[in-house]
């Protein structure tokens, strides 16, 4: 029995690639979109998707277009992620997590409103004890999840440096995944849960996996 705190993108859904592409698609009604997106995304992230989009609009000399790009981005990402989630993997996996007696939460850098919208539309919210979003808030969110659950520690499962940092800051175990060879969603749902439980059994509490 564990409190499992999952990242969303690249962890519960194979969405990192589609989100990266969506910036270009959302801005492609302006010339030079691909180059501007590449330039902006090559610099350290300044904030959430809306900060990134504002930087892209500014790089294109069209700061007035940020709202339109954001609407197009939100629409594309929501549709593409819901299409991915329609394969049922995340629902079956989280159902298996619940049946095994674990509590599952989602802690994502996606803005809370967009995260809640997708989780609700996909029917995943009913599988989760909590879900919290927001850029740069993973440690804060994890603290809130621990407090609400009334526990001292949890197991963080994610593919990003921010996931690792939240686990370190809160003294939580980290299970690192990626969206390639070590992807959770590359395994059948039951096998993905078995893989996590095997890690919990065979590695000492407090162990932190290195990112590859
Ligand atoms: Mg991620």
Boltz pocket constraint, residues with backbone or C-beta under 6 A from the ligand:
constraints:
  - pocket:
      binder: B
      contacts: [[A, 7], [A, 8], [A, 9], [A, 10], [A, 11], [A, 158], [A, 159], [A, 160]]
      max_distance: 6.0
